[in-house]
Amino acid sequence: MDISIIIPAFNEEKRLASTLDKIYGYLSAKDWQYEVIVVDDGSLDKTKEVALASSLNKSGKLILLQNHKNMGKGYSVKAGIFASKFEYTLFSDADLSTPIEEVEKLSFYISSGFDIAIGSRSIPGSDVKVHQPFYRESMGRLFNWLVQFFVFKGIIDTQCGFKLFKSRVAKELAACLAIDGFSFDVEMLYLALKRGYQVKEVPVIWLNSSASRVNPVIDSAKMFWDILRIKRIHCEK
């Protein structure tokens, strides 16, 4: 499998080195063409320096993109998608809460004819080894209920940060994205389903990272507002 892996990173100096080492250890043992695109989203710490010091960079497999200021996770993933060059595109959270080895579960369904395969923490077969705090899990369930009610049905966990696309599909959808924040996943999946692409939700292993970048009040309010806007945004286009 020839793959581009996109990692949006904002102030990730403490977690990024481990994530890049794990990805390099896994991919260097595979007979794949690959690249890892780290999108530094206006970090104020040493995220850039950590990325450049990695074995991935030393091996010539890392591409570092930098936003001039903090633009949002959706904006950063979109930039990575447009910069990618291989047949498949995976985007992963910087904390690698879903182990990189789980990409093989997703790639099975892509090779079986699906256009998009997304990791899920909420369907039978998923294995949440380290849970989020109760209040975050409750907020996640509420968010997913709102997605089902206001946007589309059929996908239980839209927010797991581990999604694999055929790259041509990812580029087509990214060109239409209007949301730059955390709810871009919902918008992207809404557009995919609207255009008739086949999406498979796949149970994966997941381990919560305690150093979440999501503000439980401010970001949650923005996410709820964004999902109310998605259909209106695309009806107006």
C-alpha atoms as a printed R data frame, in Angstrom:
    type eleno elety resid chain resno       x      y      z
1   ATOM     1    CA   MET     A     1   0.000  0.000  0.000
2   ATOM     2    CA   ASP     A     2   1.353  3.411 -1.019
3   ATOM     3    CA   ILE     A     3   0.209  5.825  1.641
4   ATOM     4    CA   SER     A     4   0.392  9.431  2.814
5   ATOM     5    CA   ILE     A     5  -0.162  9.890  6.550
6   ATOM     6    CA   ILE     A     6  -1.310 13.317  7.716
7   ATOM     7    CA   ILE     A     7  -0.800 14.444 11.305
8   ATOM     8    CA   PRO     A     8  -2.199 17.831 12.342
9   ATOM     9    CA   ALA     A     9  -0.165 19.119 15.264
10  ATOM    10    CA   PHE     A    10  -0.718 22.093 17.576
11  ATOM    11    CA   ASN     A    11   1.669 22.426 20.528
12  ATOM    12    CA   GLU     A    12   2.555 18.731 20.364
13  ATOM    13    CA   GLU     A    13   6.215 18.798 21.412
14  ATOM    14    CA   LYS     A    14   5.583 16.314 24.238
15  ATOM    15    CA   ARG     A    15   3.675 13.683 22.233
16  ATOM    16    CA   LEU     A    16   4.878 14.013 18.668
17  ATOM    17    CA   ALA     A    17   8.308 12.373 19.007
18  ATOM    18    CA   SER     A    18   6.824  9.109 20.294
19  ATOM    19    CA   THR     A    19   4.139  9.133 17.600
20  ATOM    20    CA   LEU     A    20   6.635  9.669 14.775
21  ATOM    21    CA   ASP     A    21   8.963  6.976 16.159
22  ATOM    22    CA   LYS     A    22   6.109  4.459 16.267
23  ATOM    23    CA   ILE     A    23   5.006  5.284 12.734
24  ATOM    24    CA   TYR     A    24   8.569  5.057 11.423
25  ATOM    25    CA   GLY     A    25   9.159  1.718 13.163
26  ATOM    26    CA   TYR     A    26   5.977  0.308 11.658
27  ATOM    27    CA   LEU     A    27   6.322  1.642  8.116
28  ATOM    28    CA   SER     A    28  10.047  0.998  7.737
29  ATOM    29    CA   ALA     A    29   9.308 -2.720  8.106
30  ATOM    30    CA   LYS     A    30   6.735 -2.606  5.284
31  ATOM    31    CA   ASP     A    31   7.336 -2.853  1.565
32  ATOM    32    CA   TRP     A    32   5.303  0.313  1.012
33  ATOM    33    CA   GLN     A    33   5.946  3.715 -0.478
34  ATOM    34    CA   TYR     A    34   5.003  6.255  2.151
35  ATOM    35    CA   GLU     A    35   5.297  9.792  3.429
36  ATOM    36    CA   VAL     A    36   4.292 11.387  6.715
37  ATOM    37    CA   ILE     A    37   2.989 14.946  6.498
38  ATOM    38    CA   VAL     A    38   3.079 16.852  9.784
39  ATOM    39    CA   VAL     A    39   1.055 20.053  9.628
40  ATOM    40    CA   ASP     A    40   2.255 22.399 12.362
41  ATOM    41    CA   ASP     A    41  -0.835 24.479 13.097
42  ATOM    42    CA   GLY     A    42   0.850 27.622 14.397
43  ATOM    43    CA   SER     A    43   2.427 25.917 17.402
44  ATOM    44    CA   LEU     A    44   4.042 28.076 20.088
45  ATOM    45    CA   ASP     A    45   6.276 25.299 21.401
46  ATOM    46    CA   LYS     A    46   8.952 23.096 19.794
47  ATOM    47    CA   THR     A    47   6.626 20.994 17.617
48  ATOM    48    CA   LYS     A    48   8.624 21.953 14.507
49  ATOM    49    CA   GLU     A    49  11.960 21.060 16.080
50  ATOM    50    CA   VAL     A    50  10.636 17.693 17.298
51  ATOM    51    CA   ALA     A    51   9.375 16.834 13.810
52  ATOM    52    CA   LEU     A    52  12.667 17.788 12.168
53  ATOM    53    CA   ALA     A    53  14.663 15.736 14.698
54  ATOM    54    CA   SER     A    54  12.691 12.561 13.979
55  ATOM    55    CA   SER     A    55  13.975  9.451 12.235
56  ATOM    56    CA   LEU     A    56  11.250  9.981  9.652
57  ATOM    57    CA   ASN     A    57  12.774 13.296  8.672
58  ATOM    58    CA   LYS     A    58  16.301 11.906  8.666
59  ATOM    59    CA   SER     A    59  15.149  9.127  6.321
60  ATOM    60    CA   GLY     A    60  13.570 11.641  3.937
61  ATOM    61    CA   LYS     A    61  10.015 10.428  4.604
62  ATOM    62    CA   LEU     A    62   8.710 13.452  6.495
63  ATOM    63    CA   ILE     A    63   7.143 16.577  5.046
64  ATOM    64    CA   LEU     A    64   6.623 19.511  7.410
65  ATOM    65    CA   LEU     A    65   3.972 22.075  6.592
66  ATOM    66    CA   GLN     A    66   3.488 25.142  8.761
67  ATOM    67    CA   ASN     A    67   0.461 27.371  9.166
68  ATOM    68    CA   HIS     A    68   1.389 30.977  9.889
69  ATOM    69    CA   LYS     A    69  -1.025 30.924 12.832
70  ATOM    70    CA   ASN     A    70  -3.423 28.498 14.479
71  ATOM    71    CA   MET     A    71  -6.001 27.763 11.786
72  ATOM    72    CA   GLY     A    72  -7.760 24.652 13.101
73  ATOM    73    CA   LYS     A    73  -7.601 20.899 12.729
74  ATOM    74    CA   GLY     A    74  -9.800 20.812  9.628
75  ATOM    75    CA   TYR     A    75  -7.737 23.471  7.880
76  ATOM    76    CA   SER     A    76  -4.549 21.559  8.691
77  ATOM    77    CA   VAL     A    77  -5.831 18.188  7.503
78  ATOM    78    CA   LYS     A    78  -7.030 19.806  4.285
79  ATOM    79    CA   ALA     A    79  -3.573 21.299  3.684
80  ATOM    80    CA   GLY     A    80  -2.041 17.861  4.225
81  ATOM    81    CA   ILE     A    81  -4.475 16.223  1.812
82  ATOM    82    CA   PHE     A    82  -3.602 18.696 -0.945
83  ATOM    83    CA   ALA     A    83   0.122 18.072 -0.352
84  ATOM    84    CA   SER     A    84  -0.181 14.260 -0.392
85  ATOM    85    CA   LYS     A    85   1.061 12.259 -3.366
86  ATOM    86    CA   PHE     A    86   0.302  8.596 -2.763
87  ATOM    87    CA   GLU     A    87  -2.752  6.494 -3.634
88  ATOM    88    CA   TYR     A    88  -4.147  6.318 -0.110
89  ATOM    89    CA   THR     A    89  -4.389  8.987  2.579
90  ATOM    90    CA   LEU     A    90  -4.649  8.332  6.310
91  ATOM    91    CA   PHE     A    91  -5.093 11.076  8.830
92  ATOM    92    CA   SER     A    92  -4.272 10.407 12.453
93  ATOM    93    CA   ASP     A    93  -4.347 12.443 15.627
94  ATOM    94    CA   ALA     A    94  -0.919 13.474 16.900
95  ATOM    95    CA   ASP     A    95  -1.304 11.406 20.070
96  ATOM    96    CA   LEU     A    96  -1.788  8.195 18.037
97  ATOM    97    CA   SER     A    97  -4.671  7.138 20.282
98  ATOM    98    CA   THR     A    98  -5.412  4.521 17.643
99  ATOM    99    CA   PRO     A    99  -2.183  2.531 17.106
100 ATOM   100    CA   ILE     A   100  -0.738  2.842 13.619
101 ATOM   101    CA   GLU     A   101  -1.012 -0.947 13.134
102 ATOM   102    CA   GLU     A   102  -4.794 -0.536 12.976
103 ATOM   103    CA   VAL     A   103  -4.411  0.909  9.471
104 ATOM   104    CA   GLU     A   104  -4.389 -2.683  8.233
105 ATOM   105    CA   LYS     A   105  -7.974 -3.147  9.419
106 ATOM   106    CA   LEU     A   106  -9.023 -0.073  7.481
107 ATOM   107    CA   SER     A   107  -7.031 -0.946  4.365
108 ATOM   108    CA   PHE     A   108  -8.785 -4.320  4.183
109 ATOM   109    CA   TYR     A   109 -12.076 -2.550  3.510
110 ATOM   110    CA   ILE     A   110 -10.548 -0.077  1.063
111 ATOM   111    CA   SER     A   111  -9.138 -2.998 -0.921
112 ATOM   112    CA   SER     A   112 -12.585 -4.616 -0.746
113 ATOM   113    CA   GLY     A   113 -14.185 -1.712 -2.597
114 ATOM   114    CA   PHE     A   114 -14.950  0.961 -0.003
115 ATOM   115    CA   ASP     A   115 -13.812  4.523 -0.705
116 ATOM   116    CA   ILE     A   116 -13.374  5.520  2.935
117 ATOM   117    CA   ALA     A   117 -12.738  3.458  6.076
118 ATOM   118    CA   ILE     A   118 -12.995  5.172  9.459
119 ATOM   119    CA   GLY     A   119 -11.910  3.973 12.862
120 ATOM   120    CA   SER     A   120 -14.649  3.650 15.465
121 ATOM   121    CA   ARG     A   121 -14.624  3.416 19.253
122 ATOM   122    CA   SER     A   122 -18.353  2.796 19.517
123 ATOM   123    CA   ILE     A   123 -19.334 -0.280 17.513
124 ATOM   124    CA   PRO     A   124 -19.092 -3.987 18.367
125 ATOM   125    CA   GLY     A   125 -15.521 -5.181 18.137
126 ATOM   126    CA   SER     A   126 -13.931 -1.889 19.168
127 ATOM   127    CA   ASP     A   127 -11.475 -2.076 22.052
128 ATOM   128    CA   VAL     A   128 -11.214  1.046 24.214
129 ATOM   129    CA   LYS     A   129  -8.264  0.172 26.424
130 ATOM   130    CA   VAL     A   130  -8.056  3.585 28.115
131 ATOM   131    CA   HIS     A   131 -11.304  5.522 28.457
132 ATOM   132    CA   GLN     A   132 -11.853  9.248 28.390
133 ATOM   133    CA   PRO     A   133 -13.150 10.893 31.577
134 ATOM   134    CA   PHE     A   134 -16.858 10.307 32.063
135 ATOM   135    CA   TYR     A   135 -17.842 13.873 31.143
136 ATOM   136    CA   ARG     A   136 -15.945 13.676 27.827
137 ATOM   137    CA   GLU     A   137 -17.533 10.353 26.903
138 ATOM   138    CA   SER     A   138 -20.957 11.795 27.745
139 ATOM   139    CA   MET     A   139 -20.285 14.854 25.592
140 ATOM   140    CA   GLY     A   140 -19.123 12.585 22.774
141 ATOM   141    CA   ARG     A   141 -22.329 10.572 22.914
142 ATOM   142    CA   LEU     A   142 -24.377 13.773 22.859
143 ATOM   143    CA   PHE     A   143 -22.391 15.090 19.886
144 ATOM   144    CA   ASN     A   144 -22.886 11.864 17.946
145 ATOM   145    CA   TRP     A   145 -26.615 11.949 18.713
146 ATOM   146    CA   LEU     A   146 -26.791 15.493 17.337
147 ATOM   147    CA   VAL     A   147 -24.948 14.395 14.188
148 ATOM   148    CA   GLN     A   148 -27.434 11.561 13.714
149 ATOM   149    CA   PHE     A   149 -30.380 13.901 14.265
150 ATOM   150    CA   PHE     A   150 -29.284 16.962 12.297
151 ATOM   151    CA   VAL     A   151 -26.820 15.776  9.624
152 ATOM   152    CA   PHE     A   152 -26.884 12.076  8.709
153 ATOM   153    CA   LYS     A   153 -27.593  8.652 10.157
154 ATOM   154    CA   GLY     A   154 -25.654  5.423 10.007
155 ATOM   155    CA   ILE     A   155 -22.206  6.380 11.333
156 ATOM   156    CA   ILE     A   156 -21.893  6.004 15.091
157 ATOM   157    CA   ASP     A   157 -18.471  7.565 15.752
158 ATOM   158    CA   THR     A   158 -17.556 10.416 13.427
159 ATOM   159    CA   GLN     A   159 -14.802 11.846 15.633
160 ATOM   160    CA   CYS     A   160 -12.278  9.046 16.036
161 ATOM   161    CA   GLY     A   161  -9.076 10.572 14.663
162 ATOM   162    CA   PHE     A   162  -8.083  7.698 12.398
163 ATOM   163    CA   LYS     A   163  -9.530  7.697  8.869
164 ATOM   164    CA   LEU     A   164  -8.296  6.184  5.602
165 ATOM   165    CA   PHE     A   165  -9.316  7.484  2.166
166 ATOM   166    CA   LYS     A   166  -8.621  6.783 -1.441
167 ATOM   167    CA   SER     A   167  -6.606  9.923 -2.105
168 ATOM   168    CA   ARG     A   168  -8.604 11.034 -5.130
169 ATOM   169    CA   VAL     A   169 -11.728 10.946 -2.941
170 ATOM   170    CA   ALA     A   170 -10.015 12.816 -0.103
171 ATOM   171    CA   LYS     A   171  -8.876 15.569 -2.471
172 ATOM   172    CA   GLU     A   172 -12.321 15.936 -4.019
173 ATOM   173    CA   LEU     A   173 -13.990 16.236 -0.623
174 ATOM   174    CA   ALA     A   174 -11.312 18.504  0.862
175 ATOM   175    CA   ALA     A   175 -11.825 20.995 -1.956
176 ATOM   176    CA   CYS     A   176 -15.398 21.513 -0.718
177 ATOM   177    CA   LEU     A   177 -14.753 21.797  3.014
178 ATOM   178    CA   ALA     A   178 -15.867 25.017  4.695
179 ATOM   179    CA   ILE     A   179 -15.278 24.093  8.347
180 ATOM   180    CA   ASP     A   180 -11.745 24.564  9.670
181 ATOM   181    CA   GLY     A   181 -12.288 23.266 13.201
182 ATOM   182    CA   PHE     A   182 -12.892 19.919 14.876
183 ATOM   183    CA   SER     A   183 -16.220 19.245 13.117
184 ATOM   184    CA   PHE     A   184 -14.609 18.964  9.696
185 ATOM   185    CA   ASP     A   185 -14.894 15.155 10.009
186 ATOM   186    CA   VAL     A   186 -18.681 15.421 10.030
187 ATOM   187    CA   GLU     A   187 -18.700 17.750  7.031
188 ATOM   188    CA   MET     A   188 -16.352 15.487  5.088
189 ATOM   189    CA   LEU     A   189 -18.425 12.379  5.796
190 ATOM   190    CA   TYR     A   190 -21.653 14.242  4.985
191 ATOM   191    CA   LEU     A   191 -20.246 15.201  1.579
192 ATOM   192    CA   ALA     A   192 -18.973 11.670  0.982
193 ATOM   193    CA   LEU     A   193 -22.370 10.110  1.660
194 ATOM   194    CA   LYS     A   194 -24.152 12.803 -0.351
195 ATOM   195    CA   ARG     A   195 -21.927 12.012 -3.349
196 ATOM   196    CA   GLY     A   196 -22.490  8.287 -3.070
197 ATOM   197    CA   TYR     A   197 -19.088  7.207 -1.787
198 ATOM   198    CA   GLN     A   198 -18.968  3.979  0.186
199 ATOM   199    CA   VAL     A   199 -17.973  4.510  3.823
200 ATOM   200    CA   LYS     A   200 -17.114  1.697  6.228
201 ATOM   201    CA   GLU     A   201 -16.980  2.176  9.994
202 ATOM   202    CA   VAL     A   202 -14.356 -0.188 11.414
203 ATOM   203    CA   PRO     A   203 -13.843 -1.133 15.083
204 ATOM   204    CA   VAL     A   204 -10.348 -0.246 16.290
205 ATOM   205    CA   ILE     A   205  -8.203 -0.207 19.411
206 ATOM   206    CA   TRP     A   206  -8.200  3.153 21.160
207 ATOM   207    CA   LEU     A   207  -6.303  4.525 24.144
208 ATOM   208    CA   ASN     A   208  -7.278  7.931 25.464
209 ATOM   209    CA   SER     A   209  -4.538 10.517 25.865
210 ATOM   210    CA   SER     A   210  -5.073 12.692 28.919
211 ATOM   211    CA   ALA     A   211  -3.496 15.747 27.229
212 ATOM   212    CA   SER     A   212  -6.455 16.470 24.959
213 ATOM   213    CA   ARG     A   213  -6.365 19.635 22.838
214 ATOM   214    CA   VAL     A   214 -10.174 19.932 22.877
215 ATOM   215    CA   ASN     A   215 -11.543 22.539 25.251
216 ATOM   216    CA   PRO     A   216 -14.644 20.870 26.722
217 ATOM   217    CA   VAL     A   217 -16.621 24.120 26.769
218 ATOM   218    CA   ILE     A   218 -15.391 26.419 23.989
219 ATOM   219    CA   ASP     A   219 -14.582 23.782 21.367
220 ATOM   220    CA   SER     A   220 -17.694 21.744 22.120
221 ATOM   221    CA   ALA     A   221 -19.886 24.812 21.612
222 ATOM   222    CA   LYS     A   222 -18.168 25.511 18.277
223 ATOM   223    CA   MET     A   223 -18.607 21.892 17.196
224 ATOM   224    CA   PHE     A   224 -22.303 21.870 18.030
225 ATOM   225    CA   TRP     A   225 -22.807 25.109 16.112
226 ATOM   226    CA   ASP     A   226 -20.849 23.778 13.128
227 ATOM   227    CA   ILE     A   227 -22.959 20.644 12.762
228 ATOM   228    CA   LEU     A   228 -26.063 22.814 12.653
229 ATOM   229    CA   ARG     A   229 -24.472 24.732  9.765
230 ATOM   230    CA   ILE     A   230 -23.299 21.849  7.573
231 ATOM   231    CA   LYS     A   231 -26.432 21.229  5.531
232 ATOM   232    CA   ARG     A   232 -27.103 24.939  5.165
233 ATOM   233    CA   ILE     A   233 -23.561 25.587  3.958
234 ATOM   234    CA   HIS     A   234 -23.829 23.018  1.197
235 ATOM   235    CA   CYS     A   235 -27.395 23.812  0.228
236 ATOM   236    CA   GLU     A   236 -26.251 27.360 -0.488
237 ATOM   237    CA   LYS     A   237 -23.454 26.258 -2.828
